[in-house]
Amino acid sequence: MVHFVICPLFSPPVGPLLLSQHLHSLYKEGKCTRNRKHLSLSTSVTNFCAVLNWNINMSRIRVAVIGAGPAGLCAARHLVDDSHHFEFKVFEQWGEVGGTWCYTDLTDIDEYGVPIHSSMYKSLKTNIPKEIMPFPDFPFHETEESFVHHTAVLRYLKEYAQHYGLYEHIRLRTAVKKVSPIGSNKGRTLWSVVTEDVETKKQEELEFDAVMVCNGHYSVPYIPEIEGIEKFEGLIQHSKAYRSAEAYRNLRVVVLGAASSGMDIAVEVAAVANQVYISHNLRESLMYLPPNVKQVPGIKAASIDGFTFLDDSSEKADALIYCTGYKFDFPFLTPECKVRIEGRRVMPLYKHLIHTELPTLCFVGLPFKVLPFPLFHFQIQYFMRTLDGSISLPSKDEMDEETERDFQKRLALDMPPTYAHQMGSMQWDYFAELADCLGIKRLPPVVRMVYDYVADRRKEDMMHYKTESYTLLDHGHFARNQVSP
């Protein structure tokens, strides 16, 4: 009985089912003989193995992964783990892996003219405890603190890439310039991907069966319109370009926006500024802020030396920091990709992930207010299983209908259209749905327990919540400890 054929042209060994099918075909054509113990080939083993190698390679799904940040690395980790079904390449325009976690003092472009992707500032620490932050199958290295410095996250991502042998699949300093559909194979869209070596400017066109867009969404600032902003003579900066508070020493600073970056930057700037005004439209006031931080409504208009707010109050100011978030941006997609962006909504996407008309194209990591690394973990595996046929997608119409129901549900909950991909408390059902479809473990309940607890602590004590550390005791219990600030 033949179990495997080993040959230099094919690795891993050919399994018995495929081998028997080829041998039976050759036997019927008189190209091999059979006896009680073995089959002998009258054709050369090399040629036979070449045939098998061709058939296997033709059946593998070729995937382009755009970006080697956390999402792209997660995609590579799962693709490399299923080399029987997939072959892939990861394209990263920066000189190292890590995406937005790669800190640089640069804020505009690098030495090759590539736009700076990172939005890190020097002192940034995570606002999620490392105990619930990592990929579910790769724990974070031990540290005393739960809220770790950005350098610790980059170290974690590099360890992840090293552990799973991802570097050999990543093309650094390679920008994706154009992605476009170019026909079909067995009813599935094929993709042309044009890349450019950012150093030599040499371009290359490659063909793939599927594309995973993992380029992040913290690189293109969203700047809201402010009446009269052109009159303001002070310093203006978006949080993406913020690196330290020193430029704001002894100034009066307005920080527009009170999400995570806005609150963190306002507190940091307050340590050196004369006065900080944090401008927001939150329903509840922030608590326990530094004494020189005053909360004001959103900005109504700007003048030469200050701002008027929505309650018609006004303040003098020397600087404005936009902490207003980012826009989704996919400059490499051609119009033939049929992707629409309306505000903060990317369409048409099934489960916030898969293009309903071109379902071999996906966008990993669009949801926000979410645990990002677990999000990537579930999304990527779900997309892969739709590619290999383990999961059958509904029809385009059915996917569009479900997508619209999700959007209308959000509107009914009084969420604005810009929250089309916001998760928050919805993330747990979303994760569970994907996990169940895949037949893999859900996140344990303790992850949500810590996430919700930390969210409450952040509201209660913005100044000190990061001095606390957490230990996951089991699936339903955790411990909280105090560490040195």
C-alpha positions in Angstrom: 0.0 0.0 0.0 1.4 3.4 -1.0 1.3 6.1 1.7 3.4 9.0 0.5 5.6 10.0 -2.4 8.6 12.1 -1.4 10.2 14.2 -4.1 12.4 17.3 -4.2 9.8 19.3 -6.2 7.0 18.9 -3.7 6.9 19.5 0.1 5.1 18.4 2.2 4.7 14.8 1.1 1.7 13.9 -1.2 -1.1 12.3 0.8 -2.6 9.0 -0.2 -5.9 10.2 -1.7 -4.3 12.5 -4.3 -1.6 10.0 -4.9 -4.0 7.1 -5.6 -6.0 9.2 -8.0 -3.0 10.1 -10.1 -1.6 6.5 -10.0 -5.0 5.0 -11.0 -5.1 7.4 -13.9 -1.6 6.4 -15.0 -2.4 2.7 -14.6 -5.5 3.0 -16.9 -3.3 4.7 -19.5 -0.8 1.8 -19.3 1.9 4.0 -17.8 2.4 2.0 -14.6 2.0 -1.6 -13.5 0.5 -3.1 -10.4 1.4 -6.1 -8.3 0.4 -7.3 -4.8 2.9 -5.1 -3.0 3.5 -2.0 -5.0 2.9 0.2 -8.0 5.9 0.8 -10.3 6.0 3.8 -12.7 7.2 3.4 -16.3 7.3 7.2 -16.5 10.0 9.1 -14.6 9.5 9.8 -10.9 10.7 13.4 -11.5 8.1 14.1 -14.1 5.4 12.5 -12.0 6.3 14.6 -9.0 6.3 17.7 -11.2 2.7 16.9 -12.2 1.7 16.5 -8.6 3.5 19.7 -7.6 1.8 21.6 -10.3 -1.7 20.4 -9.3 -1.1 21.2 -5.6 0.3 24.7 -6.3 -2.6 25.5 -8.7 -5.1 24.6 -5.9 -3.5 26.9 -3.3 -5.2 30.3 -2.8 -2.8 33.2 -3.4 -3.4 36.0 -0.9 -2.0 39.6 -0.9 -1.8 41.1 2.6 -1.5 44.9 2.6 0.3 46.1 5.7 2.5 44.5 8.4 1.0 46.1 11.5 -0.9 44.0 14.0 -3.7 43.0 11.6 -1.3 42.1 8.8 0.9 40.1 11.1 -2.2 38.3 12.4 -3.2 37.5 8.8 0.3 36.1 8.1 0.3 34.0 11.3 -2.9 32.2 10.2 -2.0 32.0 6.6 1.3 30.4 7.3 -0.4 27.9 9.6 -2.5 26.7 6.6 0.1 26.4 3.9 -1.9 23.5 2.4 -4.6 25.9 1.3 -2.8 29.2 1.1 0.3 31.0 -0.2 0.7 34.7 0.5 2.9 37.8 0.6 2.7 40.7 3.0 3.6 44.2 1.7 4.7 46.8 4.1 5.9 50.3 3.1 7.7 51.0 6.3 11.2 49.5 7.2 9.9 47.3 10.0 6.8 45.5 11.2 4.4 46.9 13.8 2.3 49.5 11.9 1.2 52.4 14.1 3.2 51.0 17.0 6.5 51.9 15.2 7.4 55.2 16.9 9.3 57.9 15.0 10.1 61.5 15.7 9.1 62.2 12.1 5.5 63.4 11.5 5.2 64.0 7.7 7.2 61.8 5.4 10.3 59.6 5.7 13.6 59.8 3.7 12.0 58.0 0.8 9.0 60.3 0.6 6.7 57.7 2.3 4.0 59.3 4.5 4.5 58.6 8.2 2.0 56.0 9.3 2.6 56.0 13.1 0.4 58.1 15.4 2.5 57.2 18.5 3.7 59.9 20.9 6.7 59.5 23.2 5.0 58.8 26.5 2.0 56.8 25.2 0.8 53.9 27.2 -2.0 51.5 26.3 -5.4 52.3 27.6 -6.3 48.6 27.6 -4.6 46.2 30.1 -2.1 43.9 28.4 -3.9 41.0 30.1 -6.8 41.4 27.7 -5.1 43.0 24.8 -3.1 40.2 23.1 -4.0 37.8 20.3 -5.8 34.9 22.1 -3.2 32.4 21.0 -0.1 34.4 22.0 0.1 35.9 25.5 1.9 39.1 26.3 5.3 38.9 28.0 5.3 39.4 31.7 5.5 43.0 33.1 4.5 44.5 36.4 2.3 47.1 34.7 -0.9 46.3 32.9 -0.9 49.5 30.9 2.4 49.2 29.0 4.5 51.7 27.1 4.2 51.6 23.3 7.7 50.1 23.0 6.5 47.0 24.9 3.7 46.5 22.4 6.1 46.8 19.5 8.3 44.2 21.2 5.3 41.9 21.6 4.5 42.2 17.8 8.1 41.5 16.8 8.1 38.4 19.1 4.9 37.3 17.5 6.4 37.6 14.0 9.5 35.8 15.1 7.7 33.0 16.8 5.5 32.2 13.8 8.3 32.7 11.2 6.6 35.5 9.5 9.5 37.6 8.3 10.3 35.5 5.3 6.8 36.3 3.9 7.0 40.1 4.4 8.4 42.5 1.9 9.5 45.6 3.8 9.9 49.0 2.1 7.3 47.8 -0.5 4.3 50.1 -1.0 1.1 48.9 -2.7 0.3 51.4 -5.4 -2.8 49.8 -7.1 -5.3 47.0 -6.5 -7.8 46.2 -9.1 -10.0 43.2 -10.1 -8.9 41.6 -13.4 -11.3 38.8 -14.2 -12.3 35.6 -12.6 -11.1 32.0 -11.9 -13.9 29.4 -11.4 -16.3 32.2 -10.6 -14.0 34.1 -8.2 -12.5 37.5 -8.8 -8.7 37.6 -9.5 -6.7 40.6 -8.4 -3.9 42.7 -9.9 -1.6 44.2 -7.2 1.0 46.7 -8.3 3.8 47.3 -5.7 6.7 49.7 -5.6 10.0 49.4 -3.9 10.1 52.7 -2.0 13.9 53.0 -2.3 14.4 52.1 -6.0 10.9 53.1 -7.2 10.8 49.9 -9.2 7.3 48.6 -9.7 6.0 45.1 -10.1 2.6 43.7 -10.9 1.5 40.5 -9.3 -1.7 38.4 -9.5 -3.6 37.1 -6.5 -6.8 35.2 -5.7 -7.7 37.3 -2.7 -6.7 40.6 -1.0 -6.6 41.4 2.7 -6.5 45.1 3.4 -4.7 45.5 6.7 -3.4 49.1 6.4 -4.9 50.4 9.7 -7.0 53.5 10.3 -4.8 55.8 12.4 -2.8 57.5 9.7 -5.0 60.0 7.8 -6.3 62.7 10.2 -9.9 63.8 10.3 -10.0 67.6 10.5 -13.5 69.0 11.2 -14.4 72.3 9.6 -14.3 75.3 12.0 -15.7 78.6 11.0 -12.9 81.2 10.8 -10.1 78.8 11.5 -7.9 80.5 8.9 -7.9 83.6 11.1 -6.4 81.8 14.1 -2.7 82.8 14.5 -1.7 80.2 17.1 -0.2 76.8 16.8 -2.4 74.1 15.2 -1.6 70.4 15.3 -3.5 67.1 14.9 -2.8 64.4 17.5 -1.2 62.3 14.8 1.7 64.7 14.7 1.9 65.2 18.5 5.0 63.7 20.0 5.5 65.5 23.3 4.1 68.4 25.4 7.2 70.6 25.3 5.9 72.7 22.4 3.0 73.8 24.6 4.9 75.0 27.6 3.4 78.1 29.2 0.7 78.3 26.6 -3.1 78.3 26.6 -4.2 75.2 24.8 -7.5 74.0 23.4 -7.8 70.2 22.9 -10.7 69.4 20.6 -12.0 65.9 21.3 -12.3 63.8 24.5 -11.8 60.2 23.3 -8.8 58.3 24.5 -6.1 60.4 22.7 -7.8 63.6 23.6 -8.0 62.9 27.3 -4.4 61.5 27.5 -2.9 64.4 25.6 -4.9 67.0 27.6 -3.6 65.6 30.9 0.0 65.4 29.6 -0.1 69.0 28.2 -1.6 70.3 31.4 1.7 69.4 33.2 3.5 72.2 31.2 0.8 74.5 29.9 -0.7 77.5 31.7 -4.3 76.4 30.9 -5.9 73.6 28.9 -9.4 73.7 27.6 -10.8 70.3 26.6 -13.6 70.8 24.1 -16.2 68.1 23.8 -19.9 67.3 23.5 -20.0 64.3 25.8 -23.2 63.9 27.7 -21.4 63.5 31.0 -18.5 65.7 32.3 -15.1 64.1 32.8 -14.0 63.6 36.4 -10.8 64.2 38.3 -8.9 66.3 35.8 -5.9 68.4 36.7 -6.8 71.8 38.2 -5.7 73.8 35.1 -7.9 71.7 32.8 -11.3 73.2 32.1 -14.1 71.5 30.1 -15.9 73.5 27.4 -18.4 72.6 24.7 -17.5 71.9 21.1 -16.0 74.8 19.0 -18.4 77.0 17.2 -15.9 79.5 15.6 -12.3 80.6 15.7 -10.8 84.1 15.9 -7.3 85.6 15.7 -6.5 84.8 19.3 -9.1 82.2 20.5 -12.3 80.3 20.1 -16.0 80.6 20.7 -17.8 77.5 21.9 -21.3 76.1 21.2 -22.7 77.7 24.4 -21.4 81.1 23.1 -18.7 81.3 25.7 -15.2 82.2 24.5 -11.6 81.8 25.6 -8.2 83.2 24.5 -5.8 80.5 23.2 -2.3 80.1 21.9 -2.7 76.6 20.4 -5.3 74.1 19.1 -4.8 70.3 19.1 -7.2 68.3 17.0 -7.9 65.0 18.8 -10.7 64.3 16.3 -9.8 60.9 15.0 -9.0 59.5 11.6 -10.5 58.8 8.2 -10.6 55.5 6.4 -8.3 55.7 3.4 -7.5 53.2 0.7 -5.7 55.2 -2.0 -4.5 52.0 -3.8 -8.0 50.8 -4.6 -9.1 51.5 -8.2 -12.7 52.6 -8.9 -13.3 49.0 -10.2 -13.0 47.8 -6.6 -16.4 49.5 -6.0 -15.6 50.6 -2.5 -17.6 53.5 -1.1 -16.7 55.6 1.9 -19.4 57.8 3.5 -18.0 59.5 6.5 -16.8 56.7 8.7 -18.8 54.0 6.9 -17.1 51.7 4.4 -19.4 50.0 2.0 -20.5 47.4 0.9 -19.1 45.2 3.7 -20.6 42.0 5.2 -20.0 41.7 8.9 -17.8 44.8 8.7 -15.3 42.8 6.8 -16.1 41.2 3.4 -16.9 43.1 0.2 -20.4 41.8 -0.7 -19.9 42.2 -4.5 -16.3 41.1 -4.6 -16.1 38.7 -1.7 -12.4 37.8 -2.2 -11.6 41.3 -0.9 -11.7 42.1 2.8 -10.9 44.9 5.2 -9.5 43.8 8.5 -9.9 45.9 11.6 -12.4 48.6 10.6 -14.5 48.3 13.8 -13.4 50.7 16.6 -14.0 50.9 20.4 -13.0 47.3 20.4 -10.2 45.0 21.5 -8.2 45.2 18.3 -6.0 42.1 18.4 -8.8 39.7 19.3 -10.8 41.4 16.5 -8.1 40.6 14.0 -7.9 37.0 15.3 -11.5 36.3 14.6 -12.0 38.3 11.4 -9.0 36.9 9.6 -9.9 33.3 10.3 -13.5 33.9 9.2 -12.4 35.4 5.9 -9.9 32.5 5.3 -12.6 29.9 5.8 -14.9 31.7 3.3 -12.0 31.5 0.8 -11.3 27.7 1.3 -15.0 26.9 1.2 -15.4 25.8 4.8 -17.9 28.6 5.3 -20.4 29.4 2.6 -21.3 33.1 2.3 -25.0 34.1 1.7 -25.9 35.6 -1.7 -24.9 39.3 -2.3 -28.5 40.4 -1.7 -28.7 38.6 1.6 -25.4 40.0 2.7 -26.4 43.5 1.8 -29.7 43.1 3.6 -28.0 41.9 6.8 -25.5 44.8 6.6 -28.4 47.3 6.2 -30.2 45.7 9.2 -27.0 46.2 11.3 -26.8 49.8 10.2 -30.5 50.5 10.9 -30.1 48.9 14.4 -27.4 51.4 15.2 -29.5 54.3 14.1 -32.4 53.1 16.2 -30.0 53.1 19.2 -29.4 56.8 18.5 -26.0 56.2 17.1 -24.9 58.6 14.4 -24.0 57.3 10.9 -20.3 57.9 11.8 -20.7 55.0 14.3 -21.4 52.5 11.5 -18.4 50.4 12.6 -18.3 51.3 16.3 -18.6 48.3 18.5 -18.3 49.0 22.3 -20.6 46.6 24.0 -21.6 45.1 20.6 -18.1 43.6 20.2 -18.8 40.6 22.4 -21.7 39.2 20.4 -19.7 40.0 17.2 -16.7 38.0 18.5 -18.9 35.2 19.7 -20.7 35.0 16.3 -17.4 34.7 14.4 -16.0 32.2 16.9 -19.1 30.0 16.7 -19.0 30.1 12.9 -15.4 29.0 13.0 -15.9 26.4 15.7 -13.1 27.9 17.9 -13.0 29.1 21.4 -14.9 32.3 22.4 -13.1 34.9 24.5 -13.5 33.9 28.2 -16.0 36.0 30.1 -13.3 37.5 32.3 -12.0 39.5 29.3 -15.3 41.5 29.1 -15.3 41.8 32.9 -11.9 43.5 32.9 -12.7 45.6 29.8 -15.9 47.0 31.3 -14.3 47.5 34.7 -11.4 49.5 33.2 -13.9 51.6 31.2 -15.6 52.6 34.4 -12.3 53.3 36.1 -11.3 55.6 33.2 -14.4 57.6 33.6 -14.0 57.8 37.4 -10.4 58.6 37.6 -8.7 59.6 34.3 -5.6 60.7 36.2 -4.8 57.4 37.9 -6.5 54.5 36.4 -3.3 53.4 34.6 -1.5 52.9 37.9 -3.6 49.8 38.5 -2.7 46.3 37.3 -4.8 43.3 36.7 -4.5 39.5 37.0 -6.9 37.1 35.3 -7.5 34.4 37.9 -9.7 32.2 35.8 -12.5 32.5 33.2 -14.7 34.4 35.5 -12.5 36.2 38.1 -9.8 38.8 38.1 -7.7 40.7 40.7 -6.8 44.4 40.7 -3.6 45.7 42.3 -2.0 49.1 42.6 1.5 49.7 41.1 3.8 52.6 41.2 2.7 55.4 38.9 
